[in-house]
Amino acid sequence: MRNLILLFLVAISSLSAQNIDYNLKKGYIAKGYDVVSYFSNEAIKGSKKIMTTYDGVKYKFSSIENLQTFNDNPEKYIPQYGGYCAYAIALKSDKVSINPKAFEIKNGKLYLFYDAWGKNTLEFWKKENNAFLIEKADENWRKIKFK
């Protein structure tokens, strides 16, 4: 009987588990750009032939080497805030899509930004207090990261 109760509790907790809301425009994180390439200060489109899935999210890569690098330490390469615009998360707790070419690596983390219609939030991010914005975005993300 005790095992049955334990099994029931595990089943219920897995049903109520929440998943992080990742920005999956075009079906992939970072709109299909290679998340490892950002750490070499490049925004490179990934290939459908070189991809993996991590935490239920699809990732594309531009090379087998980058795929292997990701697989060695995936947590390092996951974009902050589910791949949504870091500036919008910080300012308004708003999940805004990104331009995969607008990015910054800060303290070993990947931040993506909105850049369209003459509004490049990466420029605003750089002009303002990064430490404060990151702190605010982290706080806001904890509240809105689940679907």
C-alpha positions in Angstrom: 0.0 0.0 0.0 2.8 2.4 0.9 4.4 1.9 -2.6 1.1 2.6 -4.2 0.7 5.9 -2.4 4.3 6.8 -3.3 3.7 6.0 -6.9 0.5 8.1 -6.9 2.3 11.1 -5.4 5.1 10.9 -8.0 2.5 10.7 -10.8 0.6 13.7 -9.5 3.7 15.8 -9.0 4.9 15.0 -12.6 1.5 16.1 -14.0 1.7 19.4 -12.2 5.4 20.0 -13.1 5.8 23.2 -15.2 8.1 23.6 -18.1 10.1 26.7 -18.8 8.6 28.8 -21.6 11.4 28.8 -24.2 11.2 31.2 -27.2 11.0 28.7 -30.1 10.4 30.8 -33.1 11.1 28.7 -36.2 11.0 25.7 -34.0 14.4 26.1 -32.4 16.0 28.1 -29.6 17.7 31.4 -30.9 15.7 31.0 -34.1 18.0 28.2 -35.2 21.3 30.0 -34.6 24.2 28.1 -33.2 24.3 28.9 -29.4 27.9 27.8 -29.1 29.0 30.2 -31.9 27.9 33.2 -29.9 30.7 32.4 -27.4 33.2 33.1 -30.2 31.4 36.4 -30.8 29.7 35.2 -34.0 26.0 34.7 -34.8 26.0 31.7 -37.2 22.9 29.9 -38.4 22.7 26.3 -37.5 22.0 23.3 -39.8 19.1 21.0 -39.6 21.6 18.2 -40.2 23.5 19.1 -37.0 21.0 19.3 -34.2 20.1 18.0 -30.7 17.3 18.3 -28.2 17.9 19.3 -24.6 15.2 19.9 -22.0 12.6 19.4 -24.7 14.1 22.2 -26.8 15.7 21.8 -30.3 19.1 23.3 -31.0 20.9 23.7 -34.3 24.7 23.9 -34.8 27.0 25.0 -37.5 29.5 22.3 -36.9 29.9 18.9 -35.3 32.5 20.4 -33.0 30.0 22.9 -31.7 27.4 20.2 -31.1 30.0 18.2 -29.1 30.9 21.3 -27.1 27.2 21.9 -26.3 26.7 18.3 -25.3 29.7 18.5 -22.9 28.1 21.4 -21.0 24.6 22.3 -22.3 23.7 24.5 -19.3 26.5 26.9 -20.3 25.0 27.6 -23.7 21.3 28.0 -23.0 20.3 31.6 -23.6 19.2 33.5 -20.6 15.4 34.0 -20.0 14.4 31.2 -22.3 15.8 33.0 -25.3 13.5 36.0 -25.1 14.8 39.6 -25.2 16.8 40.3 -22.0 16.0 44.0 -22.1 12.2 43.4 -22.3 12.3 40.9 -19.5 14.2 43.4 -17.3 12.1 46.4 -18.1 8.6 45.1 -18.5 8.6 41.4 -17.6 7.6 40.9 -21.2 8.4 37.9 -23.4 9.5 39.6 -26.6 11.0 37.8 -29.6 14.6 38.4 -30.6 16.9 39.1 -33.6 19.4 36.3 -33.3 22.1 38.6 -34.5 21.6 41.0 -31.5 23.4 39.3 -28.6 25.9 39.8 -25.8 28.0 37.4 -23.7 28.2 38.8 -20.2 29.8 36.9 -17.3 29.8 33.7 -19.4 26.1 33.9 -20.2 24.3 34.5 -23.5 21.8 37.3 -23.6 19.6 37.9 -26.7 17.8 41.0 -27.8 15.1 42.5 -30.0 16.3 44.5 -33.0 13.7 45.6 -35.5 11.9 48.7 -36.8 14.8 50.9 -35.7 14.7 49.7 -32.1 17.8 47.8 -31.0 17.4 46.9 -27.4 21.0 45.7 -27.2 22.1 49.4 -27.6 19.8 50.4 -24.7 21.1 47.5 -22.6 24.7 48.6 -23.1 24.0 52.3 -22.3 22.2 51.4 -19.0 23.4 49.7 -15.9 24.0 46.1 -16.9 24.2 44.8 -13.4 20.9 46.4 -12.4 19.2 45.2 -15.6 20.5 41.6 -15.1 19.3 41.6 -11.5 15.9 43.0 -12.5 15.6 40.5 -15.4 16.5 37.6 -13.2 13.9 38.6 -10.7 11.2 39.1 -13.4 12.1 35.8 -15.1 11.6 33.8 -11.9 8.0 35.1 -11.9 7.2 34.5 -15.6 9.4 31.7 -16.8 6.7 29.0 -16.7 4.0 28.7 -19.3 
